[in-house]
Amino acid sequence: MKYIVVLGDGMADEPLKELEGKTPLAYGATPVMDSLAQLGEMGMVKNVPKGMAPGSDTANLSVLGYDPELYYSGRSPLEALNIGVDMKEGDVAIRANLVTLSQEEENYEEKRILDHSADEITTEEAEILLEAVKKELENEIFQFYPGTSYRHCLIWKQGMTVPLTPPHDIRGKKIQEYLPEEPLLLKMQKKSYEILKDHPVNLARMEKGLNPGNSLWFWGAGTKPSLDSFEEKFHKKGAMISAVDLLKGIAVGTRMKNISVEGANGGLDTNYEGKADAALKALLEDDCDFVYVHVEAPDEMGHQGSIEKKIKAIEYLDGRVVGRIKEGMDASGEDYRMLVLPDHPTPISVKTHTANPVPYVLYDSRNQEKKEGLSYSEAEAQKTGKMVEKGHELIWHLLEK
Ligand SMILES: [Zn+2]
């Protein structure tokens, strides 16, 4: 038996009047996931425990079977695992985003945050910008490590896990009341704007009509995580396929195999087929029992507030990932169980994450008894009345047979 999780980051949403009262998931053409709903089981699952912040960190830990209340020690430390940072006890990892701040205001505090991702700046450009920051700001206490696209890491030697605001939560807002209260962090963030605002890489981006990465933004502070081995916990050999450091970091922490796919970039134009093919290869050729395929695009499109692009991302996920995996597995003759779900909703209306339950569909290739008319959506999953209260228990359901 083989086991597959396909995770559409931020895929769940709220009904939109622009879509005749439907959600993007319900509105988009998703024939493959609909067929899984007809042949499998649907329900709702709470991936974010009460009182915890809804993020891909807490929610994906849940989906992978790790109770965030026991295992979560902050977001950035999980990413740091993948970036290859050797964190010591007492060190604090902080996510450093390259963001776009408005330029016209004189004072830093007066600026607004226009884009938490600097138009999903390329990793190559980001590395150059981070190098410029490093030169001026790095010392024995603070060290910078480049990650992927706009997502980077600051290590604060023997630091503090201070409260910080995620930049994707305050897009369009004046930054004053969301700035770090910790004076050293605030000073560095301000200084980064001076270093970056007229950097040639940013000038070239603006020339092309792209948002510049003109400031760092610190958030997601945490200490070194200690995760149990996935194989010891679940007795399955697991592999992770994701473009983002957070998920790859979780895989490092849980000693799962990390599979890199060329052209997988966390964006709408990611290499969907490449991810599906990598999953098939891991299961059918490389002796893995379990693969976790993570697709970031629906979440990013939710943050951008683009209905059209979010639907596209979901449709691509359906045909080019879920469909392609299903076809490949069916052709192989191996029995398999496949779970498809989001981690958390990223509703278009709020452009950020919420903690609400999300719909899941669980398919078992041995069951071909069809319930006509069903489709995979928030509303239909809700109608089943099934609710998994503790997200980290759903994986046992996937692995049970
Ligand atoms: Zn997100």
Residues whose N, C-alpha, C, O or C-beta is under 5 A from the ligand:
A	BS01	ZN	D299
